[in-house]
Amino acid sequence: MGKSKHRLLSLTALLLAVLVSLFCSSFAEIIFEERFEDGWQSRWVRSDWKRSEGKAGTFKHTAGKWSGDPDDKGIQTTTDARHYAISAKIPEFSNKNRTLVVQYSFRLEQDIECGGGYIKLLSGYVNQKKFGGDTPYSMMFGPDICGTQTKKLHVILSYQGQNYPIKKDLQCETDKLTHFYTFILRPDASYSVLIDGRERDSGSMYTDWDILPPRKIKAVNAKKPADWEDREYIDDPNAVKPEGYDSIPREIPDPKAKQPHDWDEDEDGIWRPPKIPNPAYRGPWKPKKIKNPNYKGKWKIPWIDNPEFEDDPDLYVLKPIKYVGIEVWQVKAGSVYDNILICDDPDYAKQVVQEVFANREIEKEALEEAEKVRKAKEEEVSP
């Protein structure tokens, strides 16, 4: 009877958890999700930007060389030293009073040398056939790699028509596996950056972008009060120097020294043993230290309210988003974009990551095999 009751309670708890999950997800909104399945071309517009100069690259619909699932296709850059620009119109939305989640997967199948791997959210009207590097955007997010030194993860937000990069030095992944990049922006202006579903960094728009003046500033004209005690230890005022302390000599004759047998006082004078340090000598007397009862700590310049700070409760609000776009330059092509998601539910975004990464080990094995084949070909070519 006890075990049956326990099973019933467990099943009830599980059912409640499922109902809560369904209840919460019913309020979540998926604004745009692109898995690049059949029909994706009807949603995306290839830009003609740089085409007349012969510098425009094209995307190929493919799963790539070592996808964890050969049926899971994305779009891949194809030609070296080209500009790539493509965009999709999405249902217009505002992130006012709601959480914004932007996520996508990105895989480097090439030694990129130098190039971007970010995406952009665009507001207002955009001529998609002319979408390019000069097109204004509301957010730019994702990797930017150049050589071995630059492995930057951009988070650039637009505020009142000006772009502001995050002040933190965020790093992206540079290996050849699929990685998910997630940016979460909340109505309290806090944010999180996740890579592969794990939080890499977090903070606030108030402090991590130079958009608004800081709330607090240092009172540069402040001076330490004259009675401020910043000595943690002081001499013990009750300490008394021992009697005869100052009469203890620094050195004493070496008691073990012996007069040389050939010493001649008539010629050499009176023999005196050499001096050695006196083990009883302790140096100049100093009173012992005690805790200062009036210690207030190290004085620091105080922070005061910044008279130039004027709060904007809509700091986090982007202009209504109408498009999502990819606009990058790559020296070496071969990057695969996939699983683009814009929603207001971080849990759903994490669910997508887990779903794709169910094939993570298969992808790793495929990459290892591809690397073996590549190395074998290189050995055949080399003399």
C-alpha contacts under 8 A as a table, 3 or more apart, distances in Angstrom:
res1	aa1	res2	aa2	distance
1	M	4	S	5.18
1	M	5	K	6.22
2	G	5	K	5.19
2	G	6	H	6.23
3	K	6	H	4.98
3	K	7	R	6.23
4	S	7	R	5.14
4	S	8	L	6.19
5	K	8	L	5.05
5	K	9	L	6.25
6	H	9	L	5.17
6	H	10	S	6.25
7	R	10	S	5.06
7	R	11	L	6.16
8	L	11	L	5.19
8	L	12	T	6.11
9	L	12	T	5.01
9	L	13	A	6.15
10	S	13	A	5.11
10	S	14	L	6.20
11	L	14	L	5.06
11	L	15	L	6.09
12	T	15	L	5.09
12	T	16	L	6.16
13	A	16	L	5.10
13	A	17	A	6.23
14	L	17	A	5.08
14	L	18	V	6.31
15	L	18	V	5.15
15	L	19	L	6.16
16	L	19	L	5.02
16	L	20	V	6.05
17	A	20	V	5.12
17	A	21	S	6.14
18	V	21	S	5.06
18	V	22	L	6.15
19	L	22	L	5.06
19	L	23	F	5.94
20	V	23	F	4.93
20	V	24	C	6.10
21	S	24	C	5.22
21	S	25	S	6.06
22	L	25	S	5.11
22	L	26	S	6.05
23	F	26	S	5.29
23	F	27	F	7.12
24	C	27	F	5.57
24	C	28	A	6.77
25	S	28	A	4.92
25	S	345	D	7.91
26	S	29	E	7.95
28	A	343	C	7.58
28	A	344	D	6.10
28	A	345	D	5.64
29	E	343	C	5.70
29	E	344	D	5.87
29	E	345	D	7.10
30	I	33	E	6.92
30	I	341	L	7.69
30	I	342	I	6.37
30	I	343	C	4.41
30	I	344	D	6.87
30	I	345	D	7.85
31	I	90	I	7.52
31	I	91	P	6.72
31	I	93	F	7.66
31	I	341	L	7.85
31	I	342	I	5.52
31	I	343	C	5.16
31	I	344	D	7.99
32	F	90	I	6.42
32	F	91	P	7.53
32	F	340	I	7.74
32	F	341	L	5.74
32	F	342	I	5.09
32	F	343	C	6.81
33	E	339	N	7.01
33	E	340	I	5.63
33	E	341	L	4.48
33	E	342	I	6.38
34	E	37	E	7.78
34	E	40	W	7.68
34	E	338	D	7.26
34	E	339	N	5.58
34	E	340	I	5.06
34	E	341	L	6.49
35	R	72	D	7.79
35	R	73	K	7.43
35	R	74	G	6.95
35	R	338	D	6.00
35	R	339	N	4.74
35	R	340	I	6.73
36	F	39	G	7.72
36	F	40	W	5.22
36	F	61	H	7.86
36	F	73	K	6.17
36	F	74	G	5.43
36	F	75	I	7.36
36	F	338	D	6.79
36	F	339	N	7.50
37	E	40	W	5.87
37	E	72	D	7.79
37	E	73	K	6.87
38	D	41	Q	7.98
39	G	42	S	5.69
39	G	43	R	7.44
40	W	43	R	5.42
40	W	44	W	6.59
41	Q	44	W	5.18
41	Q	45	V	7.35
42	S	45	V	7.77
43	R	88	A	5.63
43	R	89	K	7.04
44	W	86	I	6.67
44	W	87	S	5.45
44	W	88	A	4.44
44	W	89	K	7.38
45	V	86	I	5.64
45	V	87	S	5.45
45	V	88	A	6.22
45	V	128	Q	6.27
45	V	129	K	6.81
46	R	58	T	7.98
46	R	85	A	6.42
46	R	86	I	4.53
46	R	87	S	6.77
46	R	128	Q	7.44
46	R	129	K	6.45
47	S	85	A	5.47
47	S	86	I	5.52
47	S	87	S	7.66
47	S	128	Q	6.00
47	S	129	K	4.15
47	S	130	K	5.50
47	S	131	F	5.67
47	S	132	G	7.39
48	D	51	R	5.20
48	D	52	S	7.69
48	D	56	A	7.29
48	D	85	A	7.98
48	D	129	K	5.42
48	D	130	K	5.83
48	D	131	F	7.71
49	W	52	S	7.68
49	W	56	A	6.67
49	W	85	A	7.12
49	W	129	K	7.21
49	W	130	K	5.42
49	W	131	F	6.45
49	W	132	G	5.75
50	K	53	E	5.30
50	K	54	G	6.50
50	K	55	K	5.24
50	K	56	A	5.01
50	K	83	H	7.02
51	R	54	G	5.05
51	R	55	K	5.74
51	R	56	A	4.66
52	S	55	K	7.60
53	E	56	A	7.61
55	K	81	A	7.57
55	K	82	R	5.15
55	K	83	H	6.04
56	A	82	R	5.45
56	A	83	H	4.94
56	A	84	Y	6.02
56	A	85	A	7.94
57	G	77	T	7.14
57	G	78	T	6.91
57	G	79	T	5.99
57	G	82	R	5.06
57	G	83	H	5.55
57	G	84	Y	5.14
57	G	85	A	7.96
58	T	77	T	6.42
58	T	78	T	6.35
58	T	79	T	7.38
58	T	84	Y	6.58
59	F	75	I	5.63
59	F	76	Q	5.13
59	F	77	T	4.88
59	F	78	T	6.10
59	F	84	Y	7.76
60	K	75	I	5.33
60	K	76	Q	5.07
60	K	77	T	6.57
60	K	78	T	6.61
61	H	73	K	6.48
61	H	74	G	5.79
61	H	75	I	4.63
61	H	76	Q	6.48
62	T	73	K	4.88
62	T	74	G	5.58
62	T	75	I	6.02
62	T	76	Q	6.75
63	A	66	W	7.67
63	A	67	S	5.75
63	A	69	D	7.48
63	A	70	P	5.56
63	A	71	D	6.66
63	A	72	D	5.68
63	A	73	K	3.92
63	A	74	G	5.78
63	A	75	I	7.89
63	A	336	V	7.95
64	G	67	S	5.81
64	G	70	P	7.92
64	G	73	K	7.43
64	G	74	G	7.87
64	G	76	Q	7.49
64	G	109	E	7.74
64	G	336	V	6.99
65	K	109	E	7.60
65	K	367	L	7.95
65	K	370	A	7.70
66	W	363	E	5.79
66	W	364	K	7.91
66	W	366	A	4.96
66	W	367	L	5.37
66	W	370	A	7.26
67	S	70	P	5.81
67	S	72	D	7.52
67	S	362	I	7.89
67	S	363	E	5.32
67	S	366	A	7.26
68	G	359	N	4.95
68	G	360	R	6.07
68	G	361	E	7.48
68	G	362	I	5.06
68	G	363	E	3.96
68	G	364	K	7.75
68	G	366	A	7.50
69	D	72	D	5.30
69	D	359	N	6.78
69	D	362	I	7.94
69	D	363	E	7.68
70	P	73	K	7.08
73	K	338	D	7.26
74	G	336	V	6.01
74	G	337	Y	5.49
74	G	338	D	4.58
74	G	339	N	7.66
75	I	336	V	5.47
75	I	337	Y	5.38
75	I	338	D	6.67
76	Q	334	G	5.88
76	Q	335	S	5.24
76	Q	336	V	4.25
76	Q	337	Y	6.33
77	T	84	Y	7.44
77	T	333	A	5.23
77	T	334	G	5.01
77	T	335	S	5.46
77	T	336	V	6.80
78	T	333	A	5.31
78	T	334	G	5.64
79	T	82	R	6.34
79	T	332	K	7.36
79	T	333	A	5.39
79	T	334	G	7.74
80	D	330	Q	6.59
80	D	331	V	5.36
80	D	332	K	4.55
80	D	333	A	4.82
81	A	329	W	7.13
81	A	330	Q	5.55
81	A	331	V	4.21
81	A	332	K	6.20
81	A	333	A	7.37
82	R	329	W	5.85
82	R	330	Q	5.98
82	R	331	V	6.93
82	R	333	A	8.00
83	H	327	E	7.30
83	H	328	V	5.82
83	H	329	W	4.45
83	H	330	Q	6.76
84	Y	326	I	7.22
84	Y	327	E	5.40
84	Y	328	V	5.28
84	Y	329	W	6.19
85	A	131	F	6.62
85	A	132	G	6.06
85	A	325	G	7.25
85	A	326	I	5.51
85	A	327	E	4.28
85	A	328	V	6.69
86	I	128	Q	7.65
86	I	131	F	7.36
86	I	325	G	5.72
86	I	326	I	5.41
86	I	327	E	6.62
87	S	128	Q	6.50
87	S	131	F	7.61
87	S	323	Y	6.70
87	S	324	V	5.64
87	S	325	G	3.99
87	S	326	I	6.22
88	A	323	Y	5.58
88	A	324	V	5.49
88	A	325	G	6.32
89	K	322	K	5.93
89	K	323	Y	4.45
89	K	324	V	6.64
90	I	321	I	7.94
90	I	322	K	5.39
90	I	323	Y	5.33
90	I	324	V	7.13
91	P	322	K	6.23
92	E	320	P	6.30
92	E	321	I	5.45
92	E	322	K	4.62
92	E	323	Y	7.92
93	F	320	P	5.38
93	F	321	I	5.48
93	F	322	K	7.01
94	S	317	V	7.40
94	S	318	L	6.99
94	S	319	K	6.93
94	S	320	P	4.66
94	S	321	I	6.41
95	N	98	R	5.25
95	N	99	T	6.45
95	N	100	L	5.90
95	N	187	P	8.00
95	N	317	V	5.86
95	N	318	L	6.68
95	N	320	P	7.59
96	K	187	P	6.93
96	K	314	D	7.45
96	K	316	Y	7.75
96	K	317	V	5.38
96	K	318	L	7.84
97	N	187	P	5.43
98	R	186	R	6.61
98	R	187	P	5.87
98	R	344	D	6.73
99	T	184	I	7.02
99	T	185	L	5.76
99	T	186	R	4.51
99	T	187	P	6.18
99	T	344	D	4.96
99	T	345	D	7.20
100	L	183	F	7.96
100	L	184	I	5.64
100	L	185	L	5.11
100	L	186	R	6.40
100	L	342	I	7.36
100	L	343	C	6.18
100	L	344	D	4.90
100	L	345	D	7.72
101	V	182	T	7.02
101	V	183	F	5.79
101	V	184	I	4.61
101	V	185	L	6.63
101	V	341	L	7.66
101	V	342	I	5.61
101	V	343	C	5.18
101	V	344	D	5.39
101	V	345	D	6.67
101	V	346	P	6.33
101	V	349	A	7.59
102	V	182	T	5.68
102	V	183	F	5.23
102	V	184	I	6.57
102	V	340	I	7.76
102	V	341	L	5.83
102	V	342	I	4.76
102	V	343	C	6.81
103	Q	180	F	6.91
103	Q	181	Y	5.54
103	Q	182	T	4.29
103	Q	183	F	6.40
103	Q	339	N	7.60
103	Q	340	I	5.81
103	Q	341	L	5.07
103	Q	342	I	6.54
103	Q	349	A	7.11
104	Y	180	F	5.64
104	Y	181	Y	5.69
104	Y	182	T	6.84
104	Y	337	Y	7.29
104	Y	338	D	6.14
104	Y	339	N	5.08
104	Y	340	I	4.22
104	Y	341	L	6.06
105	S	178	T	6.42
105	S	179	H	5.43
105	S	180	F	4.25
105	S	181	Y	6.26
105	S	337	Y	5.89
105	S	338	D	5.16
105	S	339	N	5.65
105	S	340	I	6.91
106	F	117	G	7.23
106	F	178	T	5.64
106	F	179	H	5.49
106	F	180	F	6.41
106	F	181	Y	7.75
106	F	335	S	6.94
106	F	336	V	5.60
106	F	337	Y	4.85
106	F	338	D	6.50
107	R	176	K	6.03
107	R	177	L	5.63
107	R	178	T	4.39
107	R	179	H	6.25
107	R	335	S	5.57
107	R	336	V	5.10
107	R	337	Y	6.84
108	L	111	D	7.41
108	L	112	I	7.31
108	L	174	T	7.36
108	L	175	D	6.95
108	L	176	K	4.85
108	L	177	L	6.86
108	L	178	T	7.52
108	L	334	G	6.46
108	L	335	S	4.65
108	L	336	V	6.64
109	E	176	K	5.48
109	E	177	L	7.87
109	E	334	G	5.28
109	E	335	S	5.73
109	E	336	V	7.51
110	Q	176	K	7.46
110	Q	332	K	6.64
110	Q	333	A	6.52
110	Q	334	G	5.27
110	Q	335	S	6.88
111	D	332	K	6.65
112	I	115	G	6.38
112	I	145	I	7.54
112	I	146	C	7.83
112	I	330	Q	6.86
112	I	331	V	6.35
112	I	332	K	4.67
112	I	333	A	6.59
112	I	334	G	7.82
113	E	145	I	7.23
113	E	146	C	5.64
113	E	147	G	5.32
113	E	331	V	6.32
113	E	332	K	6.39
114	C	144	D	7.83
114	C	145	I	5.41
114	C	146	C	3.89
114	C	147	G	6.07
114	C	330	Q	6.06
114	C	331	V	5.47
114	C	332	K	7.22
115	G	144	D	5.97
115	G	145	I	5.48
115	G	146	C	6.22
115	G	328	V	6.96
115	G	329	W	5.38
115	G	330	Q	4.06
115	G	331	V	6.02
115	G	332	K	7.63
116	G	142	G	7.86
116	G	143	P	5.97
116	G	144	D	4.29
116	G	145	I	6.17
116	G	328	V	5.22
116	G	329	W	6.01
116	G	330	Q	6.31
117	G	142	G	5.90
117	G	143	P	4.95
117	G	144	D	5.93
117	G	328	V	6.61
117	G	335	S	7.63
118	Y	140	M	6.70
118	Y	141	F	5.29
118	Y	142	G	3.82
118	Y	143	P	5.45
118	Y	144	D	7.09
118	Y	154	H	7.61
118	Y	326	I	6.78
118	Y	327	E	7.59
118	Y	328	V	7.23
119	I	140	M	5.79
119	I	141	F	5.60
119	I	142	G	6.31
119	I	324	V	7.25
119	I	325	G	5.79
119	I	326	I	4.79
119	I	327	E	6.91
120	K	137	Y	6.48
120	K	138	S	7.40
120	K	139	M	5.54
120	K	140	M	4.47
120	K	141	F	6.47
120	K	324	V	5.72
120	K	325	G	5.07
120	K	326	I	6.18
120	K	327	E	7.58
121	L	137	Y	5.91
121	L	138	S	5.61
121	L	139	M	5.15
121	L	140	M	6.62
121	L	321	I	6.46
121	L	322	K	7.66
121	L	323	Y	5.89
121	L	324	V	4.66
121	L	325	G	6.37
122	L	126	V	7.73
122	L	136	P	6.99
122	L	137	Y	4.52
122	L	138	S	5.45
122	L	139	M	7.20
122	L	321	I	5.69
122	L	322	K	6.01
122	L	323	Y	4.96
122	L	324	V	6.03
122	L	325	G	7.33
123	S	126	V	7.65
123	S	136	P	7.92
123	S	137	Y	6.43
123	S	138	S	6.33
123	S	319	K	5.97
123	S	320	P	5.72
123	S	321	I	4.60
123	S	322	K	5.27
123	S	323	Y	6.62
124	G	319	K	7.90
124	G	320	P	7.33
124	G	321	I	7.37
124	G	322	K	6.67
125	Y	322	K	7.80
126	V	131	F	6.96
126	V	135	T	7.83
126	V	323	Y	7.95
127	N	130	K	5.46
127	N	131	F	6.20
128	Q	131	F	4.89
131	F	134	D	7.85
131	F	135	T	5.96
132	G	135	T	5.48
132	G	327	E	6.29
133	G	327	E	6.58
133	G	328	V	7.91
137	Y	140	M	7.18
137	Y	158	S	7.03
138	S	157	L	5.89
138	S	158	S	4.79
138	S	159	Y	7.77
138	S	163	N	7.91
138	S	318	L	6.33
138	S	319	K	6.69
138	S	321	I	7.70
139	M	155	V	7.30
139	M	156	I	5.57
139	M	157	L	4.67
139	M	158	S	6.17
140	M	154	H	6.80
140	M	155	V	5.84
140	M	156	I	5.05
140	M	157	L	6.71
141	F	153	L	7.23
141	F	154	H	5.14
141	F	155	V	4.71
141	F	156	I	6.48
141	F	183	F	7.72
142	G	153	L	5.25
142	G	154	H	5.20
142	G	155	V	6.92
142	G	172	C	7.81
142	G	181	Y	6.84
143	P	151	K	7.01
143	P	152	K	5.72
143	P	153	L	4.43
143	P	154	H	6.10
143	P	171	Q	7.92
143	P	172	C	5.60
143	P	173	E	7.85
144	D	150	T	7.31
144	D	151	K	6.05
144	D	152	K	5.18
144	D	153	L	6.18
144	D	154	H	7.00
144	D	172	C	7.80
145	I	150	T	5.29
145	I	151	K	4.68
145	I	152	K	6.28
146	C	149	Q	6.78
146	C	150	T	4.99
146	C	151	K	6.78
147	G	150	T	6.19
148	T	151	K	7.41
151	K	171	Q	5.49
151	K	172	C	5.62
151	K	173	E	7.48
151	K	174	T	7.40
152	K	169	D	7.03
152	K	170	L	5.88
152	K	171	Q	4.85
152	K	172	C	5.75
153	L	169	D	7.72
153	L	170	L	5.14
153	L	171	Q	5.15
153	L	172	C	5.08
154	H	165	P	7.13
154	H	166	I	7.31
154	H	170	L	7.35
155	V	165	P	5.92
155	V	166	I	5.62
156	I	163	N	6.37
156	I	164	Y	5.40
156	I	165	P	4.20
156	I	166	I	6.11
157	L	163	N	5.65
157	L	164	Y	5.33
157	L	165	P	6.47
157	L	166	I	7.98
158	S	161	G	6.03
158	S	162	Q	5.33
158	S	163	N	4.34
158	S	164	Y	6.07
158	S	318	L	7.25
159	Y	162	Q	5.37
159	Y	163	N	6.44
159	Y	164	Y	7.41
159	Y	211	I	7.35
159	Y	315	L	7.77
159	Y	318	L	7.39
164	Y	209	W	6.49
164	Y	210	D	6.86
164	Y	211	I	6.74
165	P	209	W	6.56
166	I	169	D	7.92
166	I	208	D	5.82
166	I	209	W	5.04
166	I	210	D	7.93
167	K	208	D	5.48
167	K	209	W	5.73
167	K	210	D	7.56
168	K	208	D	6.78
170	L	201	D	7.99
173	E	179	H	7.39
176	K	367	L	7.77
177	L	363	E	7.42
177	L	364	K	7.18
177	L	367	L	7.71
179	H	195	I	6.83
179	H	196	D	5.71
180	F	194	L	7.88
180	F	195	I	5.48
180	F	196	D	4.63
180	F	197	G	7.02
180	F	353	V	6.95
181	Y	193	V	7.56
181	Y	194	L	5.99
181	Y	195	I	4.87
181	Y	196	D	6.51
181	Y	197	G	7.91
182	T	193	V	5.77
182	T	194	L	4.89
182	T	195	I	6.27
182	T	196	D	7.91
182	T	197	G	7.39
183	F	191	Y	7.28
183	F	192	S	5.96
183	F	193	V	4.83
183	F	194	L	6.45
184	I	191	Y	5.35
184	I	192	S	5.14
184	I	193	V	6.52
184	I	346	P	7.35
185	L	189	A	6.49
185	L	190	S	6.10
185	L	191	Y	4.52
185	L	192	S	6.84
185	L	316	Y	7.26
186	R	189	A	5.36
186	R	190	S	5.45
186	R	191	Y	6.10
186	R	316	Y	7.31
187	P	190	S	7.29
187	P	316	Y	6.40
187	P	317	V	7.84
188	D	316	Y	7.48
189	A	204	S	5.67
189	A	205	M	5.47
189	A	206	Y	7.24
189	A	315	L	6.83
189	A	316	Y	5.06
190	S	202	S	7.42
190	S	203	G	5.63
190	S	204	S	4.19
190	S	205	M	6.22
191	Y	202	S	5.47
191	Y	203	G	5.60
191	Y	204	S	5.89
191	Y	205	M	7.33
192	S	199	E	6.62
192	S	200	R	7.61
192	S	201	D	5.83
192	S	202	S	4.20
192	S	203	G	6.75
193	V	199	E	5.79
193	V	200	R	5.59
193	V	201	D	5.21
193	V	202	S	6.08
194	L	197	G	5.55
194	L	198	R	5.04
194	L	199	E	4.15
194	L	200	R	5.10
194	L	201	D	7.02
195	I	198	R	5.44
195	I	199	E	6.49
195	I	200	R	6.29
196	D	353	V	6.71
197	G	350	K	5.70
197	G	353	V	6.38
199	E	202	S	7.47
203	G	207	T	7.51
203	G	208	D	6.82
204	S	207	T	5.59
204	S	208	D	5.96
205	M	208	D	5.33
205	M	209	W	5.56
205	M	211	I	7.86
205	M	315	L	7.73
205	M	316	Y	7.27
206	Y	209	W	6.47
206	Y	210	D	7.73
206	Y	211	I	7.37
206	Y	212	L	6.73
206	Y	214	P	7.17
207	T	210	D	7.25
207	T	214	P	7.08
209	W	212	L	7.89
210	D	213	P	7.01
212	L	309	F	6.97
212	L	310	E	7.67
212	L	311	D	7.80
213	P	306	N	7.83
213	P	308	E	6.62
213	P	309	F	5.27
213	P	310	E	7.79
214	P	217	I	6.79
214	P	306	N	6.80
214	P	309	F	6.27
215	R	305	D	6.10
215	R	306	N	5.46
215	R	309	F	5.60
216	K	303	W	5.93
216	K	304	I	5.39
216	K	305	D	4.68
216	K	306	N	4.95
217	I	303	W	5.36
217	I	304	I	5.54
217	I	305	D	6.40
217	I	306	N	5.52
218	K	301	I	6.31
218	K	302	P	5.83
218	K	303	W	4.44
218	K	304	I	6.13
219	A	222	A	5.44
219	A	301	I	6.32
219	A	302	P	5.76
219	A	303	W	5.82
219	A	304	I	6.12
220	V	301	I	7.02
222	A	301	I	6.54
222	A	302	P	7.40
223	K	301	I	7.66
224	K	228	W	6.75
224	K	299	W	6.71
225	P	228	W	5.24
228	W	296	K	6.95
228	W	299	W	7.67
229	E	232	E	7.98
229	E	294	N	6.20
229	E	295	Y	5.10
229	E	296	K	5.67
229	E	297	G	7.32
230	D	295	Y	5.71
230	D	296	K	5.86
230	D	297	G	5.23
230	D	298	K	5.14
230	D	299	W	6.68
231	R	234	I	6.73
231	R	292	N	6.84
231	R	295	Y	6.09
231	R	297	G	7.62
232	E	291	K	6.15
232	E	292	N	5.47
232	E	295	Y	5.51
232	E	297	G	7.12
233	Y	289	K	5.95
233	Y	290	I	5.42
233	Y	291	K	4.61
233	Y	292	N	4.95
234	I	289	K	5.35
234	I	290	I	5.57
234	I	291	K	6.39
234	I	292	N	5.56
235	D	287	P	5.71
235	D	288	K	5.83
235	D	289	K	4.60
235	D	290	I	6.21
236	D	239	A	5.40
236	D	287	P	6.03
236	D	288	K	5.70
236	D	289	K	5.50
236	D	290	I	5.63
237	P	287	P	7.87
239	A	287	P	5.58
239	A	288	K	6.86
240	V	287	P	7.25
241	K	245	Y	6.98
241	K	285	W	6.86
241	K	286	K	7.94
241	K	287	P	7.40
242	P	245	Y	5.51
244	G	247	S	5.35
244	G	248	I	7.10
245	Y	248	I	5.84
245	Y	285	W	7.48
246	D	249	P	7.86
246	D	284	P	7.64
246	D	285	W	7.77
248	I	280	A	7.27
248	I	281	Y	5.99
249	P	252	I	6.86
249	P	278	N	6.88
249	P	281	Y	6.42
250	R	277	P	6.25
250	R	278	N	5.54
250	R	281	Y	5.53
250	R	283	G	7.59
251	E	275	K	5.89
251	E	276	I	5.41
251	E	277	P	4.49
251	E	278	N	4.64
251	E	281	Y	7.86
252	I	275	K	5.30
252	I	276	I	5.59
252	I	277	P	6.39
252	I	278	N	5.47
253	P	273	P	5.61
253	P	274	P	5.66
253	P	275	K	4.42
253	P	276	I	6.11
254	D	257	A	5.43
254	D	273	P	5.98
254	D	274	P	5.74
254	D	275	K	5.51
254	D	276	I	5.57
255	P	273	P	7.73
257	A	273	P	5.81
257	A	274	P	7.16
258	K	273	P	7.06
259	Q	263	W	6.88
259	Q	271	W	6.71
259	Q	272	R	7.85
259	Q	273	P	7.28
260	P	263	W	5.35
263	W	268	D	6.68
263	W	271	W	7.62
264	D	267	E	5.37
264	D	268	D	5.37
264	D	269	G	7.09
265	E	268	D	4.91
265	E	269	G	4.30
265	E	270	I	5.34
265	E	271	W	7.03
266	D	269	G	5.80
268	D	271	W	7.49
277	P	281	Y	7.87
278	N	281	Y	5.33
279	P	282	R	7.80
282	R	285	W	7.53
292	N	295	Y	5.28
296	K	299	W	7.75
305	D	309	F	7.98
306	N	309	F	5.38
312	D	315	L	5.26
313	P	316	Y	7.73
314	D	317	V	5.20
318	L	321	I	7.45
330	Q	333	A	5.90
337	Y	340	I	7.87
341	L	349	A	7.46
343	C	346	P	7.89
343	C	349	A	7.91
345	D	348	Y	5.47
345	D	349	A	6.62
346	P	349	A	5.03
346	P	350	K	6.25
347	D	350	K	5.07
347	D	351	Q	6.19
348	Y	351	Q	4.89
348	Y	352	V	6.42
349	A	352	V	5.23
349	A	353	V	6.58
350	K	353	V	5.10
350	K	354	Q	6.30
351	Q	354	Q	5.13
351	Q	355	E	6.14
352	V	355	E	5.04
352	V	356	V	6.30
353	V	356	V	5.36
353	V	357	F	6.00
354	Q	357	F	5.04
354	Q	358	A	6.13
355	E	358	A	5.40
356	V	359	N	6.25
356	V	360	R	7.42
357	F	360	R	4.61
358	A	361	E	7.85
359	N	362	I	5.31
359	N	363	E	6.37
360	R	363	E	5.14
360	R	364	K	6.32
361	E	364	K	5.01
361	E	365	E	6.20
362	I	365	E	5.18
362	I	366	A	6.16
363	E	366	A	5.04
363	E	367	L	6.14
364	K	367	L	5.10
364	K	368	E	6.23
365	E	368	E	5.10
365	E	369	E	6.23
366	A	369	E	5.15
366	A	370	A	6.15
367	L	370	A	5.02
367	L	371	E	6.14
368	E	371	E	5.12
368	E	372	K	6.31
369	E	372	K	5.09
369	E	373	V	6.37
370	A	373	V	5.15
370	A	374	R	6.16
371	E	374	R	5.00
371	E	375	K	6.13
372	K	375	K	5.25
372	K	376	A	6.15
373	V	376	A	5.11
373	V	377	K	6.29
374	R	377	K	5.26
374	R	378	E	6.33
375	K	378	E	5.02
375	K	379	E	6.23
376	A	379	E	5.15
376	A	380	E	6.34
377	K	380	E	5.07
377	K	381	V	6.38
378	E	381	V	5.21
378	E	382	S	6.18
379	E	382	S	5.18
379	E	383	P	7.89
380	E	383	P	7.59
